[in-house]
Amino acid sequence: MYENLSEPMSLKKEIKLYSGTGNPALAEKVADILHLELQGLKIEKFANGEIYARFDESVRGDDVFFIQSLSGANVNDLLMETLVVADAAKRASASKFTAVIPHYCYARQDRKASSREPITARLVANLLEAAGVNQVITVDLHQGQIQGFFDIPVTHLTALYLIGDYFKAKDFDWENTVVVSPDMGRAKVAKRLSDYLGCEVAIAHKSRPKHNASEVMGIIGDIKGKTCIVNDDMIDTAGTLCGSVRKLKEMGAGDIYVSATHGIFSGAAIERLQDAPLVECVVTDIIPCEAADKPGSKIKTVSVANELAEAINSVYMRKSVSEIFGGQGAEI
């Protein structure tokens, strides 16, 4: 009866991929690239709005990856959903829980700009760690310093070159094209994009009297008659952005394109963008947008699914996706 106790036990570690309710379509794309199936996870709400989560199968000893974009009108529910799922995984003895958070919420408050303000980016980091998250994968944080708020590994990806590839495919005269930074804080990122595209860079100087409001005061650089690509990390209400586009037009800009990693599109943002004097607004599919890519819509999307899949694979296998798939169409 006990004769085999001296033999080593065979423990099989598996990768388990789960999706929250924030962006299941993106999670499906990632799963397809990795040749995995999204596993069963029950997420419900009690009558009073509290979140309930339960894994449909055992995750004991497994590497759990939970894909969840924290954005939208129900951002607080999505954050709480992530915390509850992380706690469930920890108590179910998962080997490791990685939160794949393409959009990191509360990131705009990453410092105390005035007295008696919170630093919510740090607060969210603390909550994730307390819930049992072992690693975070995210895309284009509002500020890179947010990585320092974590005591766990953070894989910080960028969609800048995906957006760059989108514009490279267009028939632009690059000698008469300029990447415009919407403010001084994005100047370095704008320079990286302009170097990648092989064009010039300009910087908008703005004043910001209150949240979600700013005004372009001037432009450092030459935009007159040139195709302008305005690049930012997020578009929320689009009020500031559309005001900047109109100001650029007044200053003599040619065709204007805008791009951002995170298309939050709160309130009447879509309508503002449709009415603004711009050609296209390019965002990623990190945040669902029903208006994107439809006939007549100025909203266009590029997918970050490949980047997320490679990051998940490297965290789990420490190998590239092309290696594990034998180089058959999986290179990123």
ZITAJO-V822724 format. One line per field, one symbol per residue. psi: psi as a letter, one per 40 degrees, with the letter a starting at -180 (. if undefined). Layout:
# ZITAJO-V822724
psi = ???
This chain:
# ZITAJO-V822724
psi = dededeiiihhhhihhhihaedgddddddddddefiihihhhhihideeihhihheiieheihhhhhhhgiadfddddddddddddddddeefidhhhhhgdhhifedgeigdiifiigdddddddddddeehdihhihgidhdeddeeieiihhhiiedddddddddeigigeefihhhheiddeddddddddddefaiiihhhiigdiifhihhdihhiheheihhhhhidihceeddddddddddddeeibhhiiiidhgdgibfddddddeigidihhiifdhhhdeieihehehiiiheddddddddddddefiiddddefegeeh.
